[in-house]
């Protein structure tokens, strides 16, 4: 997966993978059948590892905003890498993208729903928000960011960095639905992480 993430799914051949692993290409084909099966297993493993890393990094968070800000801090590198992976999957392995990456994305949105409900209980998120609407607006923002180069109808004024745009969307999204107490916690947590 590291090779795929750095150079793309199309650039890396089964010969390259076999050589890097010091195994024969035949062994690789016996284990996975074909390159598409290998790509699928790599992507599933990658997202499982990413989820585990996120869960571990937010384990000691005091509240949902601290969790989100901690995740944002780690998204600088991960966000751009994920963007490249999504783009390559959409282009070369659209079935894997639909079945694996979109499943990961939907799981993330469900996690967000749980976090929003927890934030409402903690008094950090406005209890007047429609969680379905909030998640939909966030999802459409993310989708627009992901597909910004694929749109033939719009000319994007600036080519923004994916991770920076992701950070911007998330911070303004959570600030928009936060109570005054929540906004203070967001600002304090961001400031603390900067130092």
Secondary structure by P-SEA (a helix, b strand, c coil): cccccccccccccaaaaaaaacccaaaaaaacccaaaaaaaaaaaaaaaaaaaaaaaacccccaaaaaaaaaaacaaaaaaaaaaaaaaacccaaaaaccaaaaaaaaaaaaaaaaaaaaaacccccccaaaaaaaaaaaaaaaaaaccccccccccccccaaaaaaaaaaaaaaaaccaaaaaaaaaaaaaaac
